[in-house]
Amino acid sequence: MALTLALAMAGSLIMSRSMLRRIERINLASREIMDGDLRRRIETTGSNDEFDQLAVSLNAMLDEIERLMDGIRHVTDNIAHDLRTPLTRLRNRLEQLQADLDPDNPNTAHVDQSIADADQLLATFSALLRIARIEAGGVKTNFETVDIAALLQDAAELYDVVAEEKQIKIDLQLESKPQLQGDRDLLFQAVINLLDNAIKYSPPSGRILMQLDERDRHPVLIIADHGPGIPAAEREKVLQRFYRMDHSRSQHGSGLGLSLVAAVARMHNARLVFGDNHPGLVAEIHFNNSD
């Protein structure tokens, strides 16, 4: 009886561990899928048991989701391409009309505003195409070693004149100077998007902090301002495309800037995190792939 009991306990232990390992593999795959890897699939053992049947059903569902997402991206890409070309031609004609008009002509202001509107639409389509390419994973071939500290310095110098117009001081603090494997152009675009928002919503004579810190041996990029901030309930919503909060509707923009930043962060195995600056917003990008 003792031997039988021991064998039963040993068999139960082995079976429970095997089940736990398979459940953990499903959980691991699910977390990777939730993090944005829609190509990830759940492994099967070939035993055709309940776990394999569940994995097959989930994989079929993921195949359908990926197909639908690819279709949406494809349609968005085509629309952006098809509309950008005639918009570019329209803008060129408006520029020619602007050059032909006398500066005192009352229609000059209308032409100038039309050119500005065309530029805004072109910027929106460019952002949509860039987000689509990032989410499709087609730009990781451009990865190289990036000096984040130098990148922040370039961004601060680029926006220094814009900040001075509002008497805003950009305080650059580089406490660490790590290097990352990434796409420098996209990382630079993400930084200037955050910096542009900080300047746009900061009050005159304000201060913006640009900081490069290190936590748990991973670099953290921080941009903090003293503007209206983002309420905690809306911090996930602002990452959606075209979403704009009530106080930002009077500002120029398409509602795609933070969506682009989040997409660039995901591509670099990083997280975009928002916090409260009392008052203002703290935007942090937490990287996990530093050299």
N, C-alpha and C positions, 0 to 999 in steps of 0.2 A: 504493500500500500504506500509505503514511504517513497519507494522508487517510482511508482506510478504517479504519485503526487508531484515529485520532483520533475519528472519528464513533462507532465502537464504544465507546470509552472514555467519550465524552460521553453516549451513550445509556445505558450501564450506570450512570453516575453519577446521571443523572436518575431512572432506575428505582429505584435503591437509595435515593435521597433520598425519593422518593414512598412507597416501602414503609416507610421509617423513620418518616415523618410519620404514616402510617396506624397503624403499630404504637404510636407514641407517643400517638395519640388514644385507642386502645384501653386503653393503660396508664393514661392520665389518667382515663378514665371508670371503670376498675376501681378506682383509688384512691379516687375520690369515692364509689363504691358501698360500698367497704370502710369508709369513714368514716361510713356510715350513711344516705347518700342513695339509698334503694332505688328512687326514681323516675327516677334517671339511666339513660339508655340510650346505647348505642354507635351513633354515626352511620354511615349507609351512603351510598355514592356513587351507587348506582343502576347500577353496572357489572355487578352479579351475578357478580363474580369470587369467588375463594376467601375474600378478606377480607370481602366483603359477606355471603357465606353464613355465615361464622363469626359475624359481627355479628348476623345474623338469629337464629341458633341461641342465642347468648348472651342476646339481648333476650327471646326466648321463655322461656328459663329464668328470667330476672329477672322477667318478668311472672308466672310461676307462683309464684316465691318471694314476690313482693309480695302476691299473692292469698292465699297461705297465712298470711303474717304478718298481713295485715289480718283474716283470719278468726280468728286467735288473739287479736289485740287486741280484736276485737268480742266474742268469747266472754268474755274476761277482764272487759271493761267491763260486759257484761250480768250476769255472776255477781256482780261487786262491787255493782252497782246493786240487784240483786234481793235480795242478802243484807243490804245495809246498812239497808234499810227495816225489815224485821222486827227486826233487832238494835237499831235506834233505839227501836222500840216496846218491846222487852224491857227496854232500859235505863231507859226512862221508868217502866215498871211497877216495876222494882227500886227506883228512887228514891222512888216513892210508898210502897212497902213499907218502905223505910228510914225514911221520915218517920213512919210509923205505929208502928214498933217502939219499944219502950222501950229506952233506951241500955243498961240492964243485962240485956237479953234476950240469951241466949247465941247466938242466931241472927243478931245484928246483925253480928258479924264476918264470917259467911258471906255476908251480903248485900253488905257492903262489898267483899269480895273478888270477888264476882260482878260488881259494877259496874265494878271495876278491869279485870276480864277483858273485859267488854263494851267498855270504852273502848279497850283494846288492839286488839281485833278491828276496831272502827270506824276506828281510826288506820291499821290495815293496809289496809283497803279504800280509805280515802281516798288513801293513798300509791299503791296500785295504779292507781286512777283517774287520779291526777295524772301518774304515769309514762306511762300509756297516752295521755293527751292530749298530753304533751310529744313522745313518739315519733311520734305521728300528725301533728305539725306544726301543730296547731290553735290554738296560743297565741301565735304570733309577732306577731299583730296588737296585742298589748299592749306592744310595744317602745317605750321612751322613753329619754331621757337619764338615766343613773343615776350618782349620786355614790357610788362604791364606798367611799371613806373614811368618809363619813357612815353608810353601810350597816354597815360593820364596827363603828363606834362604837355604833350602835343594838343590834347583836347582843351586844357586850360588856356593855353596860348591862343588857340583858335577862337575861343569864346570870350577872351579877355576884353576885347573892344565892345562886344555886345553887353557884357556885364557892366562896363564902365558907363554906358549910356544910362543905365538905371542906378548908377552909383552903388553897385553891388560888388562886394569883395569876394573873390574866390580864394579860399584858404586851402592850399595844397599841402597835405601831410603824407609823406612817404616813409612810414615807419619800417617797412620791409620792401625789398626789391626782388620779388620772386619772378621766375620765368614760367611760362605756360606753353603747352602745345595747343595751338589753335589757329584760327583764321584772323589775322590782325585787322583786316578791313572790317569784318563783321563785328569784332570786339570794339573797334573804334566807333563804329556806328551805334552800337549799344550804349557806349559811354556818353557820346554826344547827345543821344536821345534823352538820357537821364539828366544830363547837364542842361540841355535846352529847356526841359520841363521845369527844372529847379529855378532857372533864371526867369522863365515866363511867369511863374506863380509866386516868386519872391517879391516882397514889398520893396519899394525904393530904399536905398541905403541899407540893404540887408546884407547877409553873409551866407555864403555857401561853402560847406566843407566837402572837400574831395580827399579821401583818405584811403590808403592802402595798408591794411592791417594783416595780421596772421593769427589764425585760431586753430588749435589742434593741428599745427603744421600745414594748414591749408590757407591760401590767400583769400582775403575778403576785401572787395572793393566797395567803398561806402561813399554815397553822395547824399548830403543832408542839407535841407533848406529850412526857412522859417515862414513858408507860405501857408495856405489853408490846410494842407495835408490831405490824406485819404482816410475816411472812416474805416474802421476795421471790417464793417459789414460789406464794404465795396472793394476791398483789396483783391479779391479774386475776380470780380466783375471787370475791373479796369484792364485785366489781361485779355479780355475778349476783344475781338476785332470790332472796331467802330463804336465801342462803348465809350461814352463821355459822361462825366458827372455834371450835375446842374451848373456848378460854378465855373466849369470849363467850357461851356457851350458858347460863351461870348469870345473865347480865344480862338485864333486860327489853329487849325489842325484837323486831322482826319480820324483820330481815335485809334491809330495803328502803331504809334510809337512804342508803347509798353508791350504790345503784342509782339513786336519785333524783338525787343529786349528779352522777353521771356523765351522766344524761340531760339535766339542766339545762346542764351544761358543753357537751355536744355541740350543744344548741340554740343556744348563744351562740358557736359556733365556737371553743370552748376545749377544753383537755385537762386531765383530772384525773390527776395524777402523784403517786405515793407514793415516799417515801424513808426512810432510816434516820436517826433522831435520836441514836442512840448514848447511852443507850437511848431508845426511844420511836419515834413515827411523825411524819413530816413529810408533810402533805398539801398539795399545791400545785395551784391552778387557773391555767393559763396562758391568758390571753386574747389574741386576735388581731384584735379588732374595735374597738379603742379609737378615740375621736375625736381 
